[in-house]
């Protein structure tokens, strides 16, 4: 639990040398995810492709550590008829065209290796949801929050309420959660 800890999100372009060292030491256990963070995230930010946020945690009386990161971008999603999302959008009475639904994509999401398997990924995702709600959805429209889940972490996203859209991109499963589930006031 992070209740007693200082939690701080920083854009990857706004970190100091000590925090940069934590980024360089980051290891999620997936080389392509680590490479994205260390070699591509800053460039993607500069070109307006994604924005990457780092979650730093400082426990009382201890050193700051990098729990993880997430990258955000925009998305358009197709919802197939077999997807549970079809019913959720119908029950919401959302008239959006099902072949091009606007969303905010969590493009990358990773927890640093030493902090995995402690439910901190779920806590980090709730912080990401809160960030999306307060910083983004108060200023732009989006019906869904989406992810492109690698097969081995699909259960993690399902445990948070994400449903399959019916689309597959490469070997990743397209998943989404409607923003009205917990965002629209």
Beta strands, then each sheet from edge to edge (+ up, - down):
strand 1: 6-11
strand 2: 51-58
strand 3: 64-77
strand 4: 101-111
strand 5: 144-149
strand 6: 163-169
strand 7: 172-178
sheet 1: 1+ 2- 3+ 4- 5- 7+ 6-
end
